[in-house]
Each structure stands twice: as structure tokens, then as C-alpha cells.
């Protein structure tokens, strides 16, 4: 009976072991390990960048929420102080101006009737809304338009309420940009007091 023989696998040859200074070709396993190592570093770098970005977003959200809470707290404190003093602070009512617009309702300098708004000058507070309740007695729309004041209202037939808010102080001219006063070739559209006027913001 023969004794078992132990066979030890040989390690792959290296440049040192071959003695000729030539590096033997790498095995598929070594190539795979190198690719996995390189790709792992790229993925980890991307994940680290995403983590930093997520941390920044969460910090910003937390900061915004905390500042909103601070504003809410201040508002509640002021309201509570007003209530405890016994004085009630009514909500600021939005001022309302009632007016109308119709065709051939106002006499012009030549004795001819022209289209006109019943009120053409409006006083507003900067940044505060003003409601215009307008009865358009015409069958067609009109407008109150002032590019400088940032106002452009399309006044539809019938009774409707519109809101204007001017964000800067000044004396602004407005006009109706929809052709009207056709019997007088649109004369009223260029004359304040008819289909044009002024918005004064203070």
C-alpha cells in the first residue's frame, strides 16, 4: 500500500521568480478585482457628494422652518398682547370704489357724446390693494391699463370686482387699450376723465 502524496499548488510566477524581468499576463481575477476596486472608489465618491448635498438641503429646510416658526411665534405674541389689553385690532378692510363705464354718456368739448368711466382718478396706498367694483354697461369689454403702475384690468360686461395693487409711489396715467368711442375715432381713449385717467400711489 502506497502512502498518499501531498500536492501543493504552485503560485503564479512573478517577475522576480521568472528571473527574466518580464511580468507575466494578469489573470482574469486580477483584472476583475482592479475594475471593482476602481468602480468602488467612483461610487463612494458620488455617494459622498450626494450625502453632502442632502445635508445642505436638510440644513436649509430646517433653517427656513425655524425662521417660519419664529415669525409665527412673534405674530401670536403680538395678537395675545392685543387681546390681553382689551383692545381688538380689526382686520384692515380693503377699500372699495364703485364706478361704471358706458358708451356715449359724457359730453366732450365739441358737444359730442363720448364713452366714459364715471370715475377716472384713483388714490391708492403703495403695496395695499384697492378694489374697483365696476358696472360695465357696454356689451364689449374695456380696460384700465397702466404699464408704469403695473395695472392691467380687463373690465368685462356686467358688474365685477377687480383688485389693483401698485408697488411704487407715483402719479400714473392709465388708458383703455380696447378700441372704443368709435363714433369719435377713439377720442375718449386719450383724454383723462373719459376712457383714461390717473392712479396716484402714496
RAWOTA-V560360 format. One record per run of one state. SS is the DSSP state (H for helix, E for strand, L for the rest). FROM is the first residue (numbers start at 1). TO is the last residue. If there is no record, write none. Layout:
# RAWOTA-V560360
ss: (SS SS)
from: (FROM FROM)
to: (TO TO)
This chain:
# RAWOTA-V560360
ss: (L H L H L E L E L E L E L E L E L E L E L H L H L E L E L)
from: (1 15 19 28 85 95 108 113 118 121 125 130 137 142 147 151 156 158 165 170 176 182 185 187 191 192 193 196 202)
to: (14 18 27 84 94 107 112 117 120 124 129 136 141 146 150 155 157 164 169 175 181 184 186 190 191 192 195 201 202)
